């Protein structure tokens, strides 16, 4: 059985977890806290990131690599559309969202999560870059009602786990929700996903429980 290693606070961990749950792929969760420093675990995830998985054949890290592996190992699960072009469009949406939006907003997370001050220079750069990249995302994302059109796809999973983080980070650090300001109603999208796909509720509940446990531990420290 596949083992999913990581922590439910991570949106990329939740991305893989959502895929596994949504498509009925058996797995077990193994909690791994950050930072990862022991060499045995670093052999599984060379940059010390989560998630990573253990399979009968070995270990894999990087969330997108893991999802691509699952799609190839379980072709009957139809994680991506059968049509090559439609599948590529789903991957494009996910890549633009993660590489050009979430990765940019990630620079704001230290202040949002642990109160570490973000410099004014970093704030200005992130806001400028993110504003441009959000507009780029809007050119290909339709939200009609799903990210790529009328059908739920892997791109919606990526949006579900990352858009709320981007919105919260920009609101808490920059003072305004850049997604809502740009006309991306991420709250409506999240509700749509939760109403239509119950596994989303489990992913979110587990994330909230992990955050609560993390906060409780920090207060005891």
N, C-alpha and C positions, 0 to 999 in steps of 0.2 A: 504494500500500500504506500502511496505517496505521503511523505511527511512535509508539511509546510512549516518552515521555521521563520520566526520573526515575532512581531508584536503588533497588536491590533490598533495601536495608535498610528501606525504607518499607512498612508493612503495606498502605497504600492503593494504592501502586504494585503490590504483589503481588496485591491484590484484582483489579485490572483485568487484570493479566498472567494470573492463573488463569482468568478468564473467557475471555480470548482463546484460551488454550491448550485449555481444556476444550471449547470449541465450535468449534475448528478454524478460527479466523479468522486469516488471514495478517497478520503484523505484523513489524516490526523494532524492536529496542530501541536507544534512544539514551541513553547515560549522562549524566545532568545532576546535578552536585553542588550541595549547599546550602552557604551561602545563595546565592540567585539575586539578582544585583545589576544585571546589564546590562539596559538598557531593551528591547532586542530580544527577550529571553526573557520579560521581565515583560509584554510585550505579549501573550504566549501564556498566561501564568498570572499574572494581575494581583496576586495576593497572594504571589507567589514560592513557591508550593507545588508539590509533585509528588504524583501524576503529572499530566502533560498529554499530549495527543495532537495530532499533525498529521494532517490528512486532506486529500483533494483539494480540499475546500471551505474549509478553514481549521483553526484550532486550537480545542481545548476543554480546559478544566481542571475540577477537582473530580471525584473518583472516581465518585461516584454519577451525576453528569451524564453522564460518559463511558459508564458501563454502560447507562444509559437510552438513550443514543444508539445504542449497539451493538445493543440489543434492538430498536429501531425500524428500524435500517438492515438488520439481518439477522433478520427475523421467522421465517424458516425454522429458525433455530438454537434457538428456544424457550428463551431465557435465563430467561424467567419463564413460569410456567404459563399456559396458554391461558385458563383460567377467570379472569375479572376479580377475583373475591373471593379465590381462592387466590393469585393474583399479589399482591394487596394484602397478604395475610397474610405473604407472604415479605418484602415490602418493610418491613412493620411490624417483623418480627424483626430485619432488618438495621438499621433506624433506631434501635430501642431499644438494640441492642448497641453501635452506633457512637456515637450521640449521648449516651446516658445511662450507658454503661459505659466504653468505650474513651476517649472524650474526657475523662471525669473522671480516669481512671487516668493519662492523658497528663501530668498535672502531676507525676507521680513519675518520669517518664522521664529528666529531666536528671540526677538522682542515680543512677539505675540505669545510665545509659549513659556518663556522663562524670564522675561523682562529685561533681556540684554539690549541695551540701547543701540538702535540703528542710526548711523551717521546721516546727517542731512544730505550729504553727497550721494550716499547709497539710496536713500529714499527718492531723491530726484531722478536718479538714473533708472531705478526700478519702475517708477511711475511713468516715465517717458517711454521706456521700452515696452512695458506691459500694455500701455494704451495703444501703441502701434500694433502689437501682436494680437490684442483682443480684436481689433478691427480686421486683422487678417483671418482670425478664426471665424468671425461673423460672415466672411465671404463664402465659407464652405459649410458652415453649420446652419441648418435650417430650423431646428426645433419645431418640426411640423408633424406630430408633436415631439418626436424623438430627435436626437441630435442630427441624424442623417436623413430624416424624412419620416415616413409613416411606420417604419419597422424598427423595433428594438434591436440594437446591435452591440457588439463589444465596445463601440465608441461611447455608448450610454453608460456602461460600467465605469469607464475611465472618467467620464464627466461626473458621475454620481460621487465618486470618491475624491475627486480633486477640486471641482468647482466651489464647493462650500469652503474649502480651505483657502482658496485664492480670495474669495469674497471676504472671509473673516480676517485674513491677514491685511488686506488693503484697508478694510474699515478700521481695524484696531490700530494700525501703525500709520497709515496715510490719512485717516480721518474720513474716508468715504469708500463705499462698496463700488469698486471700479466695474464689476460685472453688471450690477443693476444700473449703474450710470450709463453703461454702454448699451443698455436694452436687452441684456441677457438675463432672463428671469430664471435663475438657477433654482430658486425655491420651488417654482411650479414644476420644473423638471424633476427635482428630487421627490416631490410628492407623487408625481406620475409614476416614477420608478418604484417607489415604495408601495403604491396601491396595486400596481400590476405584477410586481415581482417580490413576493414576501421574503425572499432571501435577503433583500436589501435591508429589511427591518432587523434581521439577525446580525448582519454585518455592522449596522449602526449601533445596535444595543451592545454588542461585544466591544465596539470601540469606546462607547461611553463608559462601560464598566472598567475597561483598561485605564482610561483617563482618571476615573475616580480612584482606582487602586494606586496609580502613579502619584496622584496628588496627596493621598493619605500617607504614602511612604515618604514623600518629600517633607511633609509636616513632622513626621516622627524623627527624621534625620537631624 
